[in-house]
Amino acid sequence: MFSEIMPRLAAGAADFGVCIHEGRFTWQRQGLGLVEDLGSRWEADTRCPLPLGGIVASRRLPDDTIATVQAVVRDSLRAAVADPQRALPTMRRHAQEFDDDVLMRHVEIYVNAWTDDLGATGARALGELSARAAAVGVGTGDTLRVFSG
């Protein structure tokens, strides 16, 4: 589990791990070293932003179901952006790092205009991810579709 990676690295129980989420901001505090920043590598190789997460839906779902889910997620994100302090208690319950400044830095980087609407740049990044995944036999796109905005 991602929340076990940094403690295991710090304890010497693992030699390498991929640190994600708030760990991006705290790995140095735990005395860990950086081998490669995969986000920076992706951006250098592709000239695209890193698509870190997304919501996908089965192509078999009705369009109105997808539209409803999309609207609920959009409304939730917009509410959180409008009042970030209100979202902090929920974030604290699910966070690996409990420092509010770290949590808010995480949100500021990963909840942005592309979260609400991918736009052409975000769509290009997803296209690159899809092409690379298909090239290694992962997620051919036959059963999933990405939605945004």
MDAnalysis code that builds the backbone (N, CA, C; Angstrom):
import MDAnalysis as mda
import numpy as np

u = mda.Universe.empty(447, n_residues=149, atom_resindex=np.repeat(np.arange(149), 3), trajectory=True)
u.add_TopologyAttr("name", ["N", "CA", "C"] * 149)
u.add_TopologyAttr("resid", np.arange(1, 150))
u.add_TopologyAttr("resname", ["MET", "PHE", "SER", "GLU", "ILE", "MET", "PRO", "ARG", "LEU", "ALA", "ALA", "GLY", "ALA", "ALA", "ASP", "PHE", "GLY", "VAL", "CYS", "ILE", "HIS", "GLU", "GLY", "ARG", "PHE", "THR", "TRP", "GLN", "ARG", "GLN", "GLY", "LEU", "GLY", "LEU", "VAL", "GLU", "ASP", "LEU", "GLY", "SER", "ARG", "TRP", "GLU", "ALA", "ASP", "THR", "ARG", "CYS", "PRO", "LEU", "PRO", "LEU", "GLY", "GLY", "ILE", "VAL", "ALA", "SER", "ARG", "ARG", "LEU", "PRO", "ASP", "ASP", "THR", "ILE", "ALA", "THR", "VAL", "GLN", "ALA", "VAL", "VAL", "ARG", "ASP", "SER", "LEU", "ARG", "ALA", "ALA", "VAL", "ALA", "ASP", "PRO", "GLN", "ARG", "ALA", "LEU", "PRO", "THR", "MET", "ARG", "ARG", "HIS", "ALA", "GLN", "GLU", "PHE", "ASP", "ASP", "ASP", "VAL", "LEU", "MET", "ARG", "HIS", "VAL", "GLU", "ILE", "TYR", "VAL", "ASN", "ALA", "TRP", "THR", "ASP", "ASP", "LEU", "GLY", "ALA", "THR", "GLY", "ALA", "ARG", "ALA", "LEU", "GLY", "GLU", "LEU", "SER", "ALA", "ARG", "ALA", "ALA", "ALA", "VAL", "GLY", "VAL", "GLY", "THR", "GLY", "ASP", "THR", "LEU", "ARG", "VAL", "PHE", "SER", "GLY"])
u.atoms.positions = np.array([
    [0.822, -1.178, 0.000],
    [0.000, 0.000, 0.000],
    [0.875, 1.253, 0.000],
    [0.436, 2.307, -0.703],
    [1.284, 3.482, -0.849],
    [1.676, 4.093, 0.488],
    [0.812, 4.005, 1.486],
    [1.115, 4.618, 2.783],
    [2.196, 3.859, 3.551],
    [2.545, 2.660, 3.103],
    [3.584, 1.868, 3.762],
    [4.959, 2.041, 3.111],
    [5.003, 2.644, 1.936],
    [6.256, 2.727, 1.180],
    [7.308, 3.554, 1.908],
    [6.993, 4.776, 2.265],
    [7.997, 5.638, 2.880],
    [8.440, 5.132, 4.249],
    [7.541, 4.662, 5.110],
    [8.025, 4.093, 6.380],
    [8.952, 2.898, 6.178],
    [8.656, 2.054, 5.204],
    [9.528, 0.901, 4.945],
    [10.892, 1.344, 4.420],
    [10.881, 2.345, 3.547],
    [12.151, 2.872, 3.052],
    [12.963, 3.464, 4.196],
    [12.312, 4.269, 5.031],
    [13.001, 4.922, 6.152],
    [13.551, 3.897, 7.144],
    [12.859, 2.783, 7.302],
    [13.290, 1.744, 8.238],
    [14.329, 0.809, 7.625],
    [14.608, 0.978, 6.344],
    [15.560, 0.103, 5.679],
    [14.987, -1.249, 5.286],
    [13.659, -1.365, 5.329],
    [13.004, -2.626, 4.974],
    [12.784, -2.752, 3.465],
    [13.104, -1.706, 2.723],
    [12.990, -1.723, 1.260],
    [14.105, -0.851, 0.693],
    [14.544, -1.193, -0.498],
    [15.614, -0.431, -1.131],
    [15.103, 0.682, -2.036],
    [13.949, 0.437, -2.676],
    [13.383, 1.407, -3.601],
    [11.879, 1.416, -3.452],
    [11.272, 2.552, -3.753],
    [9.824, 2.646, -3.756],
    [9.402, 3.878, -4.527],
    [8.174, 3.897, -4.952],
    [7.620, 5.059, -5.635],
    [6.778, 5.813, -4.613],
    [7.214, 7.010, -4.285],
    [6.516, 7.831, -3.298],
    [5.526, 8.731, -4.025],
    [4.287, 8.684, -3.565],
    [3.231, 9.444, -4.230],
    [2.488, 10.300, -3.208],
    [1.522, 11.027, -3.712],
    [0.674, 11.898, -2.899],
    [1.535, 12.895, -2.129],
    [1.257, 13.078, -0.848],
    [1.982, 14.070, -0.063],
    [3.455, 13.728, 0.081],
    [3.811, 12.461, -0.143],
    [5.202, 12.048, -0.052],
    [6.105, 12.838, -0.975],
    [5.527, 13.411, -2.013],
    [6.304, 14.245, -2.932],
    [6.942, 15.412, -2.191],
    [6.292, 15.868, -1.121],
    [6.772, 17.030, -0.392],
    [7.546, 16.680, 0.871],
    [7.506, 15.420, 1.288],
    [8.051, 15.079, 2.603],
    [9.172, 14.043, 2.585],
    [9.526, 13.482, 1.450],
    [10.518, 12.408, 1.415],
    [11.859, 12.846, 1.991],
    [12.262, 14.094, 1.768],
    [13.553, 14.561, 2.259],
    [13.567, 14.625, 3.788],
    [12.441, 15.032, 4.385],
    [12.344, 15.106, 5.851],
    [12.581, 13.752, 6.498],
    [12.276, 12.691, 5.768],
    [12.432, 11.338, 6.304],
    [13.800, 10.745, 5.980],
    [14.677, 11.568, 5.418],
    [16.026, 11.120, 5.135],
    [16.136, 10.234, 3.907],
    [15.153, 10.294, 3.028],
    [15.161, 9.461, 1.832],
    [15.853, 10.193, 0.686],
    [16.347, 9.444, -0.269],
    [17.006, 10.015, -1.433],
    [16.153, 9.844, -2.683],
    [16.434, 10.661, -3.654],
    [15.694, 10.632, -4.913],
    [16.517, 9.928, -5.978],
    [15.930, 8.916, -6.597],
    [16.564, 8.253, -7.728],
    [16.066, 8.895, -9.014],
    [14.761, 9.073, -9.122],
    [14.157, 9.666, -10.323],
    [12.811, 10.257, -9.967],
    [12.545, 11.444, -10.452],
    [11.226, 12.045, -10.318],
    [10.455, 11.645, -11.569],
    [9.526, 10.705, -11.415],
    [8.825, 10.155, -12.576],
    [7.947, 11.200, -13.266],
    [7.422, 12.149, -12.495],
    [6.640, 13.213, -13.105],
    [7.498, 14.098, -13.997],
    [8.672, 14.463, -13.503],
    [9.592, 15.271, -14.315],
    [10.045, 14.500, -15.544],
    [10.280, 13.204, -15.392],
    [10.684, 12.375, -16.529],
    [9.591, 12.371, -17.580],
    [8.338, 12.144, -17.154],
    [7.206, 12.127, -18.078],
    [7.135, 13.453, -18.833],
    [7.195, 14.562, -18.099],
    [7.064, 15.879, -18.732],
    [8.199, 16.144, -19.715],
    [9.416, 15.732, -19.370],
    [10.551, 15.923, -20.282],
    [10.414, 15.061, -21.530],
    [9.974, 13.817, -21.351],
    [9.853, 12.893, -22.481],
    [8.682, 13.214, -23.397],
    [7.583, 13.694, -22.830],
    [6.360, 13.862, -23.616],
    [6.002, 15.307, -23.927],
    [6.575, 16.242, -23.177],
    [6.185, 17.658, -23.270],
    [4.696, 17.833, -22.954],
    [4.194, 16.968, -22.086],
    [2.797, 16.989, -21.644],
    [2.753, 16.991, -20.118],
    [1.679, 17.534, -19.544],
    [1.525, 17.401, -18.093],
    [1.266, 15.939, -17.734],
    [1.589, 15.569, -16.524],
    [1.419, 14.194, -16.064],
    [-0.041, 13.937, -15.706],
    [-0.692, 13.002, -16.404],
    [-2.067, 12.648, -16.031],
    [-2.032, 11.707, -14.819],
    [-2.285, 12.266, -13.647],
    [-2.130, 11.509, -12.410],
    [-3.323, 10.665, -12.042],
    [-4.465, 11.038, -12.454],
    [-5.649, 10.282, -12.088],
    [-6.780, 10.698, -12.992],
    [-7.783, 9.925, -13.009],
    [-8.902, 10.271, -13.853],
    [-10.105, 9.443, -13.499],
    [-11.171, 9.845, -14.052],
    [-12.408, 9.112, -13.885],
    [-12.759, 8.551, -15.249],
    [-12.927, 7.270, -15.295],
    [-13.279, 6.607, -16.545],
    [-14.598, 5.881, -16.345],
    [-15.273, 5.668, -17.430],
    [-16.569, 4.996, -17.380],
    [-16.626, 3.924, -18.457],
    [-17.319, 2.876, -18.175],
    [-17.512, 1.826, -19.153],
    [-18.321, 2.369, -20.321],
    [-17.945, 1.999, -21.519],
    [-18.694, 2.425, -22.709],
    [-20.118, 1.863, -22.694],
    [-20.344, 0.856, -21.866],
    [-21.683, 0.250, -21.792],
    [-22.663, 1.073, -20.955],
    [-22.156, 2.027, -20.164],
    [-23.057, 2.840, -19.347],
    [-23.819, 3.833, -20.216],
    [-25.064, 4.111, -19.865],
    [-25.830, 5.112, -20.613],
    [-25.213, 6.506, -20.447],
    [-25.323, 7.322, -21.466],
    [-24.769, 8.675, -21.426],
    [-25.312, 9.482, -20.258],
    [-26.608, 9.300, -19.914],
    [-27.166, 10.086, -18.820],
    [-26.560, 9.688, -17.467],
    [-26.186, 8.436, -17.306],
    [-25.523, 7.997, -16.078],
    [-24.149, 8.650, -15.975],
    [-23.418, 8.629, -17.058],
    [-22.089, 9.250, -17.079],
    [-22.212, 10.747, -16.814],
    [-23.183, 11.394, -17.424],
    [-23.374, 12.832, -17.220],
    [-23.699, 13.143, -15.764],
    [-24.479, 12.294, -15.113],
    [-24.826, 12.510, -13.709],
    [-23.586, 12.385, -12.825],
    [-22.800, 11.343, -13.037],
    [-21.573, 11.162, -12.258],
    [-20.632, 12.344, -12.493],
    [-20.488, 12.723, -13.727],
    [-19.609, 13.842, -14.073],
    [-20.065, 15.121, -13.373],
    [-21.358, 15.386, -13.338],
    [-21.883, 16.589, -12.690],
    [-21.636, 16.568, -11.183],
    [-21.836, 15.407, -10.561],
    [-21.620, 15.289, -9.114],
    [-20.150, 15.523, -8.777],
    [-19.252, 14.913, -9.537],
    [-17.824, 15.091, -9.290],
    [-17.431, 16.547, -9.515],
    [-17.904, 17.157, -10.589],
    [-17.589, 18.557, -10.878],
    [-18.083, 19.465, -9.758],
    [-19.318, 19.248, -9.299],
    [-19.862, 20.068, -8.213],
    [-19.042, 19.911, -6.937],
    [-18.632, 18.692, -6.640],
    [-17.823, 18.432, -5.449],
    [-16.479, 19.151, -5.537],
    [-15.823, 19.046, -6.676],
    [-14.535, 19.714, -6.856],
    [-14.668, 21.227, -6.759],
    [-15.677, 21.766, -7.374],
    [-15.874, 23.217, -7.330],
    [-16.161, 23.683, -5.908],
    [-16.908, 22.905, -5.149],
    [-17.179, 23.256, -3.751],
    [-15.889, 23.230, -2.935],
    [-15.051, 22.229, -3.174],
    [-13.791, 22.128, -2.446],
    [-12.844, 23.272, -2.795],
    [-12.815, 23.666, -4.052],
    [-11.958, 24.777, -4.472],
    [-12.472, 26.085, -3.877],
    [-13.772, 26.245, -3.830],
    [-14.358, 27.467, -3.304],
    [-14.129, 27.621, -1.798],
    [-14.060, 26.504, -1.076],
    [-13.890, 26.551, 0.377],
    [-12.948, 25.438, 0.826],
    [-11.629, 25.604, 0.569],
    [-10.675, 24.540, 0.872],
    [-10.643, 24.152, 2.355],
    [-10.872, 25.096, 3.239],
    [-10.842, 24.781, 4.673],
    [-11.913, 23.764, 5.041],
    [-13.025, 23.815, 4.368],
    [-14.114, 22.872, 4.644],
    [-13.728, 21.436, 4.269],
    [-12.847, 21.293, 3.289],
    [-12.431, 19.963, 2.845],
    [-11.319, 19.372, 3.713],
    [-10.655, 20.190, 4.526],
    [-9.520, 19.701, 5.307],
    [-9.846, 18.528, 6.231],
    [-10.960, 18.524, 6.962],
    [-11.226, 17.361, 7.828],
    [-11.280, 16.038, 7.051],
    [-11.878, 16.044, 5.887],
    [-11.936, 14.830, 5.064],
    [-10.544, 14.472, 4.579],
    [-9.788, 15.467, 4.152],
    [-8.432, 15.212, 3.677],
    [-7.581, 14.619, 4.797],
    [-7.707, 15.145, 5.993],
    [-6.921, 14.627, 7.119],
    [-7.234, 13.160, 7.400],
    [-8.485, 12.774, 7.256],
    [-8.866, 11.377, 7.521],
    [-8.225, 10.409, 6.540],
    [-7.940, 10.880, 5.337],
    [-7.438, 9.983, 4.292],
    [-5.990, 10.246, 3.907],
    [-5.355, 11.189, 4.561],
    [-3.998, 11.583, 4.180],
    [-2.935, 10.749, 4.870],
    [-1.811, 10.661, 4.209],
    [-0.632, 10.027, 4.785],
    [0.124, 11.051, 5.628],
    [0.059, 12.299, 5.250],
    [0.743, 13.404, 5.924],
    [-0.322, 14.302, 6.542],
    [-0.141, 14.692, 7.785],
    [-1.194, 15.433, 8.476],
    [-0.907, 16.919, 8.645],
    [0.167, 17.397, 8.080],
    [0.487, 18.813, 8.121],
    [-0.429, 19.533, 7.121],
    [-1.229, 20.477, 7.611],
    [-2.194, 21.158, 6.743],
    [-1.524, 21.888, 5.584],
    [-0.332, 22.448, 5.813],
    [0.358, 23.135, 4.721],
    [0.731, 22.160, 3.613],
    [1.177, 20.966, 3.984],
    [1.519, 19.946, 2.985],
    [0.255, 19.509, 2.247],
    [-0.819, 19.291, 2.986],
    [-2.080, 18.890, 2.345],
    [-2.527, 19.940, 1.328],
    [-2.453, 21.213, 1.700],
    [-2.909, 22.258, 0.791],
    [-1.968, 22.400, -0.403],
    [-0.668, 22.194, -0.228],
    [0.253, 22.214, -1.373],
    [-0.097, 21.105, -2.352],
    [-0.422, 19.945, -1.794],
    [-0.831, 18.813, -2.624],
    [-2.072, 19.176, -3.442],
    [-3.050, 19.757, -2.804],
    [-4.292, 20.146, -3.482],
    [-4.018, 21.209, -4.534],
    [-3.232, 22.221, -4.192],
    [-2.959, 23.303, -5.139],
    [-2.303, 22.803, -6.419],
    [-1.467, 21.774, -6.302],
    [-0.794, 21.237, -7.486],
    [-1.715, 20.324, -8.287],
    [-2.522, 19.525, -7.606],
    [-3.272, 18.486, -8.297],
    [-4.746, 18.800, -8.531],
    [-5.250, 19.831, -7.912],
    [-6.626, 20.260, -8.192],
    [-6.495, 21.614, -8.868],
    [-6.659, 21.617, -10.175],
    [-6.420, 22.824, -10.945],
    [-7.405, 22.894, -12.115],
    [-7.136, 23.764, -13.036],
    [-8.057, 23.951, -14.169],
    [-8.270, 22.651, -14.939],
    [-7.237, 21.803, -15.040],
    [-7.382, 20.538, -15.765],
    [-8.293, 19.565, -15.027],
    [-8.442, 19.753, -13.731],
    [-9.350, 18.893, -12.975],
    [-10.785, 19.129, -13.425],
    [-11.099, 20.371, -13.717],
    [-12.454, 20.746, -14.128],
    [-12.683, 20.497, -15.613],
    [-11.684, 20.758, -16.435],
    [-11.814, 20.588, -17.880],
    [-10.429, 20.326, -18.461],
    [-10.250, 19.167, -19.058],
    [-8.939, 18.792, -19.587],
    [-8.397, 19.778, -20.608],
    [-9.248, 20.310, -21.437],
    [-8.784, 21.179, -22.499],
    [-7.898, 20.413, -23.472],
    [-7.361, 21.117, -24.442],
    [-6.547, 20.478, -25.488],
    [-5.253, 19.907, -24.918],
    [-4.627, 20.621, -23.989],
    [-3.359, 20.151, -23.416],
    [-3.555, 18.886, -22.601],
    [-4.571, 18.873, -21.767],
    [-4.858, 17.687, -20.967],
    [-5.261, 16.511, -21.829],
    [-6.040, 16.776, -22.864],
    [-6.449, 15.705, -23.779],
    [-5.234, 15.124, -24.498],
    [-4.287, 15.994, -24.866],
    [-3.059, 15.515, -25.512],
    [-2.269, 14.617, -24.550],
    [-2.220, 15.000, -23.267],
    [-1.518, 14.186, -22.267],
    [-2.176, 12.816, -22.122],
    [-3.505, 12.788, -22.085],
    [-4.196, 11.504, -21.985],
    [-4.000, 10.666, -23.243],
    [-3.967, 11.315, -24.389],
    [-3.700, 10.590, -25.635],
    [-2.327, 9.946, -25.612],
    [-1.356, 10.672, -25.095],
    [0.010, 10.128, -24.981],
    [0.034, 8.957, -24.011],
    [-0.644, 9.104, -22.871],
    [-0.703, 8.011, -21.899],
    [-1.391, 6.789, -22.502],
    [-2.482, 7.009, -23.200],
    [-3.214, 5.917, -23.825],
    [-2.353, 5.198, -24.860],
    [-1.645, 5.960, -25.676],
    [-0.793, 5.360, -26.708],
    [0.334, 4.540, -26.078],
    [0.928, 5.066, -25.032],
    [2.012, 4.341, -24.368],
    [1.488, 3.090, -23.670],
    [0.318, 3.193, -23.061],
    [-0.279, 2.026, -22.405],
    [-0.598, 0.950, -23.441],
    [-1.187, 1.346, -24.552],
    [-1.532, 0.382, -25.601],
    [-0.277, -0.285, -26.166],
    [0.809, 0.478, -26.247],
    [2.052, -0.066, -26.797],
    [2.615, -1.195, -25.945],
    [2.272, -1.197, -24.653],
    [2.745, -2.283, -23.781],
    [1.608, -3.224, -23.392],
    [0.455, -3.098, -24.080],
    [-0.647, -4.026, -23.882],
    [-1.537, -3.740, -22.688],
    [-1.565, -2.501, -22.230],
    [-2.400, -2.131, -21.082],
    [-3.497, -1.182, -21.547],
    [-4.731, -1.434, -21.105],
    [-5.830, -0.497, -21.356],
    [-5.990, -0.104, -22.798],
    [-6.404, -1.024, -23.603],
    [-6.522, -0.755, -25.034],
    [-7.599, 0.264, -25.374],
    [-8.420, 0.655, -24.398],
    [-9.447, 1.649, -24.669],
    [-10.731, 1.057, -25.214],
    [-10.786, -0.268, -25.386],
    [-11.979, -0.893, -25.944],
    [-13.187, -0.801, -25.013],
    [-12.947, -0.792, -23.725],
    [-14.084, -0.835, -22.797],
    [-14.231, 0.414, -21.954],
    [-13.297, 1.335, -22.048],
    [-13.367, 2.520, -21.213],
    [-13.352, 3.774, -22.068],
    [-13.977, 4.809, -21.536],
    [-13.842, 6.112, -22.180],
    [-13.596, 7.141, -21.095],
    [-12.808, 8.115, -21.433],
    [-12.460, 9.181, -20.502],
    [-13.440, 10.314, -20.715],
    [-13.842, 10.949, -19.631],
    [-14.707, 12.099, -19.797],
    [-14.187, 13.249, -18.975],
    [-14.503, 14.446, -19.414],
    [-14.030, 15.651, -18.751],
    [-14.913, 16.803, -19.144],
    [-14.756, 17.881, -18.346],
    [-15.359, 19.175, -18.655],
    [-16.779, 19.130, -18.778],
])
